[in-house]
Amino acid sequence: MTAEGATILIVDDEPPIRRLLRTTLAANEHRVLEAATGADALTAMRHHKPDLVLLDLGLPDIDGLGLIGQLRKLAPVPIVVLSGRGEEAAKVAALDSGADDYVTKPFGAEELMARIRAALRHRLQEQGADRGFESGDLKVDLVRRLVRRGAEPVKLSPKEYDILEQLAIHAGKVLTHRHLLREVWRDESVDPQYLRVYIRQLRQKVEVDPASPQHVLTEPGVGYRLV
């Protein structure tokens, strides 16, 4: 699998949406599979092994959040949720259920393709294609635990590095507050305000302009993403 020319499974019960997505994906040289129900999606997953799934949560036969778990059992495929529900709670629920990203309808084609590229790159990193992160002036070496901004080394506290490490491992994916508290503090009950303080300190060190971050972005009410 590469970030280009991937096989993408569209799971949506609305033909006009599937048609729009099919046209957009084909224009970007991706192969397309389609499913109108959760059952069809599971069948397609078993027989065709797509590289990524675009999943609408409002399916007629299976709860969308439950389907995420069933798809995960079949293959570690990236899942980008498409939904008309834009509330923070809905996004958090989808991400905590195992989705890689969440795009609210209506969405622009450029935004959707950027999210797809990020999800595919993240899966390649998980498969061992890369043990580092590099974007613009920021470089993170996950093997040697080194961070640079341009030519200069960046000195981070243990907690700051642990947060950046999680973001780099899952680069492009939204990490919820709950995920970061669990992985960094080993305790989901920790006040998220501590996380906000460390994110602010991290930005002071890795961003050219911390007030207008280009690397560590906030998904309001949900979590953070490294881009």
C-alpha beads as a LAMMPS data file, in Angstrom:
LAMMPS data file: protein, C-alpha beads

227 atoms
226 bonds

1 atom types
1 bond types

-500.0 500.0 xlo xhi
-500.0 500.0 ylo yhi
-500.0 500.0 zlo zhi

Masses

1 110.0

Atoms # bond

1 1 1 0.000 0.000 0.000
2 1 1 1.110 3.551 -0.719
3 1 1 -0.552 6.865 -0.003
4 1 1 -1.355 7.035 -3.726
5 1 1 -3.395 4.527 -5.705
6 1 1 -4.986 2.962 -2.633
7 1 1 -8.117 0.826 -2.632
8 1 1 -10.774 2.673 -0.638
9 1 1 -14.063 1.228 0.591
10 1 1 -16.969 3.704 0.749
11 1 1 -19.637 2.664 3.282
12 1 1 -22.696 4.910 2.928
13 1 1 -26.365 4.156 2.309
14 1 1 -26.939 7.324 0.229
15 1 1 -26.248 6.769 -3.521
16 1 1 -25.582 10.488 -4.227
17 1 1 -22.895 10.581 -1.518
18 1 1 -21.287 7.388 -2.816
19 1 1 -21.334 8.811 -6.352
20 1 1 -19.682 12.065 -5.207
21 1 1 -17.022 10.186 -3.247
22 1 1 -16.408 7.741 -6.106
23 1 1 -15.800 10.617 -8.529
24 1 1 -13.479 12.446 -6.101
25 1 1 -11.443 9.340 -5.271
26 1 1 -11.154 8.205 -8.884
27 1 1 -9.931 11.683 -9.873
28 1 1 -7.143 11.187 -7.325
29 1 1 -6.224 7.787 -8.824
30 1 1 -7.676 5.644 -6.037
31 1 1 -9.548 2.394 -6.645
32 1 1 -13.058 2.386 -5.194
33 1 1 -15.261 -0.234 -3.542
34 1 1 -18.780 0.550 -2.353
35 1 1 -21.114 -0.779 0.348
36 1 1 -24.581 0.493 1.262
37 1 1 -24.882 -1.485 4.521
38 1 1 -22.699 -2.663 7.362
39 1 1 -23.114 -6.268 6.249
40 1 1 -21.907 -5.387 2.737
41 1 1 -18.940 -3.554 4.267
42 1 1 -17.893 -6.624 6.264
43 1 1 -18.169 -8.787 3.139
44 1 1 -16.073 -6.341 1.121
45 1 1 -13.484 -6.235 3.894
46 1 1 -13.157 -10.029 3.926
47 1 1 -12.923 -10.447 0.159
48 1 1 -11.138 -7.327 -1.085
49 1 1 -8.980 -6.105 1.839
50 1 1 -9.198 -2.348 1.136
51 1 1 -6.437 0.032 2.255
52 1 1 -8.842 2.511 3.862
53 1 1 -12.530 2.770 4.785
54 1 1 -14.711 5.879 4.487
55 1 1 -17.557 5.148 6.890
56 1 1 -20.872 6.898 7.378
57 1 1 -22.191 6.155 10.884
58 1 1 -25.879 6.287 9.941
59 1 1 -26.288 2.841 8.377
60 1 1 -29.625 1.014 8.129
61 1 1 -28.533 -2.334 9.599
62 1 1 -25.567 -1.911 11.962
63 1 1 -24.662 0.830 14.430
64 1 1 -21.725 2.710 12.927
65 1 1 -19.675 2.726 16.124
66 1 1 -20.172 -1.015 16.519
67 1 1 -19.157 -1.564 12.895
68 1 1 -15.823 0.157 13.555
69 1 1 -14.991 -2.553 16.068
70 1 1 -16.052 -5.338 13.693
71 1 1 -13.926 -3.909 10.880
72 1 1 -10.965 -3.602 13.237
73 1 1 -11.211 -7.327 14.050
74 1 1 -10.854 -8.172 10.353
75 1 1 -7.914 -5.897 9.520
76 1 1 -5.956 -2.926 10.945
77 1 1 -7.326 -0.698 8.205
78 1 1 -7.521 3.110 8.592
79 1 1 -11.116 4.262 9.117
80 1 1 -12.203 7.826 8.350
81 1 1 -15.711 8.535 9.612
82 1 1 -18.036 10.747 7.554
83 1 1 -21.013 12.054 9.494
84 1 1 -23.577 14.798 9.551
85 1 1 -23.236 14.938 13.343
86 1 1 -20.721 17.613 14.201
87 1 1 -21.023 17.590 18.009
88 1 1 -17.814 17.078 19.949
89 1 1 -19.260 14.074 21.802
90 1 1 -19.968 12.275 18.511
91 1 1 -16.419 12.882 17.283
92 1 1 -14.875 11.679 20.537
93 1 1 -17.065 8.549 20.532
94 1 1 -16.004 7.650 16.984
95 1 1 -12.307 8.254 17.649
96 1 1 -12.377 6.349 20.933
97 1 1 -14.123 3.471 19.130
98 1 1 -11.103 3.149 16.842
99 1 1 -11.647 5.562 13.958
100 1 1 -8.539 7.317 12.657
101 1 1 -10.292 10.548 11.769
102 1 1 -13.703 12.218 11.612
103 1 1 -14.930 14.491 8.818
104 1 1 -18.211 16.366 9.217
105 1 1 -20.628 16.666 6.295
106 1 1 -20.700 18.755 4.207
107 1 1 -16.971 18.635 3.494
108 1 1 -14.664 19.924 0.783
109 1 1 -12.892 17.528 -1.565
110 1 1 -9.446 18.946 -0.730
111 1 1 -9.974 18.543 3.014
112 1 1 -11.202 14.964 2.585
113 1 1 -8.238 13.981 0.403
114 1 1 -5.816 15.529 2.914
115 1 1 -7.397 13.481 5.724
116 1 1 -7.173 10.320 3.591
117 1 1 -3.488 10.919 2.806
118 1 1 -2.743 11.471 6.498
119 1 1 -4.559 8.273 7.521
120 1 1 -2.709 6.222 4.896
121 1 1 0.651 7.665 5.942
122 1 1 -0.136 6.884 9.571
123 1 1 -0.816 3.242 8.696
124 1 1 2.470 3.022 6.795
125 1 1 4.281 4.334 9.873
126 1 1 2.583 1.732 12.071
127 1 1 3.734 -0.969 9.661
128 1 1 7.322 0.088 10.226
129 1 1 7.905 2.142 7.093
130 1 1 9.102 5.049 9.201
131 1 1 10.330 5.488 12.763
132 1 1 10.402 9.217 12.667
133 1 1 8.421 12.287 11.795
134 1 1 9.489 15.196 9.611
135 1 1 7.461 18.176 8.487
136 1 1 8.891 21.543 7.568
137 1 1 11.471 22.490 10.182
138 1 1 10.378 19.873 12.746
139 1 1 12.114 16.494 12.957
140 1 1 11.396 13.762 15.515
141 1 1 13.624 10.678 15.702
142 1 1 11.561 8.101 17.588
143 1 1 14.426 5.615 17.811
144 1 1 16.999 7.926 19.379
145 1 1 14.358 10.148 21.070
146 1 1 15.778 13.276 19.443
147 1 1 13.840 16.374 18.407
148 1 1 15.108 19.173 16.154
149 1 1 13.655 22.417 14.898
150 1 1 15.703 23.272 11.865
151 1 1 19.345 22.595 12.752
152 1 1 18.835 23.199 16.467
153 1 1 18.157 20.412 18.990
154 1 1 15.024 20.866 21.094
155 1 1 15.182 19.980 24.777
156 1 1 11.883 18.630 26.052
157 1 1 10.807 17.509 29.481
158 1 1 9.864 13.799 29.773
159 1 1 6.133 14.590 29.652
160 1 1 6.538 16.969 26.723
161 1 1 8.452 14.307 24.796
162 1 1 5.922 11.597 25.661
163 1 1 3.114 13.766 24.282
164 1 1 5.066 14.585 21.112
165 1 1 5.987 10.905 20.710
166 1 1 2.322 9.890 20.777
167 1 1 1.458 12.611 18.259
168 1 1 4.364 11.565 15.992
169 1 1 3.518 7.857 16.142
170 1 1 -0.037 8.735 15.124
171 1 1 0.876 11.670 12.863
172 1 1 -2.152 12.908 10.961
173 1 1 -4.591 11.229 13.333
174 1 1 -6.630 13.095 15.914
175 1 1 -5.694 11.894 19.390
176 1 1 -8.398 12.501 21.972
177 1 1 -7.699 13.967 25.393
178 1 1 -8.606 10.562 26.803
179 1 1 -6.034 8.791 24.622
180 1 1 -3.218 11.147 25.605
181 1 1 -4.063 11.018 29.307
182 1 1 -4.136 7.225 29.168
183 1 1 -0.864 6.856 27.251
184 1 1 1.161 9.648 28.876
185 1 1 -0.231 9.828 32.407
186 1 1 -1.563 6.235 32.519
187 1 1 -4.693 7.690 34.058
188 1 1 -7.736 8.933 32.142
189 1 1 -9.097 10.671 35.253
190 1 1 -6.299 13.274 35.255
191 1 1 -7.605 16.812 34.736
192 1 1 -7.267 17.611 30.988
193 1 1 -6.039 21.060 32.042
194 1 1 -2.636 19.480 32.762
195 1 1 -2.532 18.294 29.162
196 1 1 -3.365 21.784 27.874
197 1 1 -0.509 23.234 29.936
198 1 1 1.997 20.757 28.495
199 1 1 0.721 21.292 24.939
200 1 1 1.237 25.021 25.409
201 1 1 4.800 24.407 26.673
202 1 1 5.477 21.988 23.800
203 1 1 4.364 24.566 21.246
204 1 1 6.702 27.134 22.773
205 1 1 9.583 24.822 21.866
206 1 1 8.618 23.288 18.510
207 1 1 6.590 26.019 16.808
208 1 1 8.049 29.099 15.090
209 1 1 4.964 31.014 16.232
210 1 1 3.306 29.240 19.196
211 1 1 0.271 31.515 18.912
212 1 1 -0.308 30.256 15.372
213 1 1 0.879 26.617 15.452
214 1 1 1.680 24.798 12.228
215 1 1 2.548 21.380 13.665
216 1 1 0.550 20.654 16.840
217 1 1 -3.035 21.559 15.997
218 1 1 -6.062 21.613 18.283
219 1 1 -9.289 19.820 17.397
220 1 1 -11.606 21.878 19.650
221 1 1 -13.226 19.836 22.398
222 1 1 -11.727 16.607 21.015
223 1 1 -7.922 16.530 21.188
224 1 1 -4.806 17.235 19.148
225 1 1 -3.221 16.327 15.825
226 1 1 0.355 16.504 14.516
227 1 1 0.417 17.580 10.875

Bonds

1 1 1 2
2 1 2 3
3 1 3 4
4 1 4 5
5 1 5 6
6 1 6 7
7 1 7 8
8 1 8 9
9 1 9 10
10 1 10 11
11 1 11 12
12 1 12 13
13 1 13 14
14 1 14 15
15 1 15 16
16 1 16 17
17 1 17 18
18 1 18 19
19 1 19 20
20 1 20 21
21 1 21 22
22 1 22 23
23 1 23 24
24 1 24 25
25 1 25 26
26 1 26 27
27 1 27 28
28 1 28 29
29 1 29 30
30 1 30 31
31 1 31 32
32 1 32 33
33 1 33 34
34 1 34 35
35 1 35 36
36 1 36 37
37 1 37 38
38 1 38 39
39 1 39 40
40 1 40 41
41 1 41 42
42 1 42 43
43 1 43 44
44 1 44 45
45 1 45 46
46 1 46 47
47 1 47 48
48 1 48 49
49 1 49 50
50 1 50 51
51 1 51 52
52 1 52 53
53 1 53 54
54 1 54 55
55 1 55 56
56 1 56 57
57 1 57 58
58 1 58 59
59 1 59 60
60 1 60 61
61 1 61 62
62 1 62 63
63 1 63 64
64 1 64 65
65 1 65 66
66 1 66 67
67 1 67 68
68 1 68 69
69 1 69 70
70 1 70 71
71 1 71 72
72 1 72 73
73 1 73 74
74 1 74 75
75 1 75 76
76 1 76 77
77 1 77 78
78 1 78 79
79 1 79 80
80 1 80 81
81 1 81 82
82 1 82 83
83 1 83 84
84 1 84 85
85 1 85 86
86 1 86 87
87 1 87 88
88 1 88 89
89 1 89 90
90 1 90 91
91 1 91 92
92 1 92 93
93 1 93 94
94 1 94 95
95 1 95 96
96 1 96 97
97 1 97 98
98 1 98 99
99 1 99 100
100 1 100 101
101 1 101 102
102 1 102 103
103 1 103 104
104 1 104 105
105 1 105 106
106 1 106 107
107 1 107 108
108 1 108 109
109 1 109 110
110 1 110 111
111 1 111 112
112 1 112 113
113 1 113 114
114 1 114 115
115 1 115 116
116 1 116 117
117 1 117 118
118 1 118 119
119 1 119 120
120 1 120 121
121 1 121 122
122 1 122 123
123 1 123 124
124 1 124 125
125 1 125 126
126 1 126 127
127 1 127 128
128 1 128 129
129 1 129 130
130 1 130 131
131 1 131 132
132 1 132 133
133 1 133 134
134 1 134 135
135 1 135 136
136 1 136 137
137 1 137 138
138 1 138 139
139 1 139 140
140 1 140 141
141 1 141 142
142 1 142 143
143 1 143 144
144 1 144 145
145 1 145 146
146 1 146 147
147 1 147 148
148 1 148 149
149 1 149 150
150 1 150 151
151 1 151 152
152 1 152 153
153 1 153 154
154 1 154 155
155 1 155 156
156 1 156 157
157 1 157 158
158 1 158 159
159 1 159 160
160 1 160 161
161 1 161 162
162 1 162 163
163 1 163 164
164 1 164 165
165 1 165 166
166 1 166 167
167 1 167 168
168 1 168 169
169 1 169 170
170 1 170 171
171 1 171 172
172 1 172 173
173 1 173 174
174 1 174 175
175 1 175 176
176 1 176 177
177 1 177 178
178 1 178 179
179 1 179 180
180 1 180 181
181 1 181 182
182 1 182 183
183 1 183 184
184 1 184 185
185 1 185 186
186 1 186 187
187 1 187 188
188 1 188 189
189 1 189 190
190 1 190 191
191 1 191 192
192 1 192 193
193 1 193 194
194 1 194 195
195 1 195 196
196 1 196 197
197 1 197 198
198 1 198 199
199 1 199 200
200 1 200 201
201 1 201 202
202 1 202 203
203 1 203 204
204 1 204 205
205 1 205 206
206 1 206 207
207 1 207 208
208 1 208 209
209 1 209 210
210 1 210 211
211 1 211 212
212 1 212 213
213 1 213 214
214 1 214 215
215 1 215 216
216 1 216 217
217 1 217 218
218 1 218 219
219 1 219 220
220 1 220 221
221 1 221 222
222 1 222 223
223 1 223 224
224 1 224 225
225 1 225 226
226 1 226 227
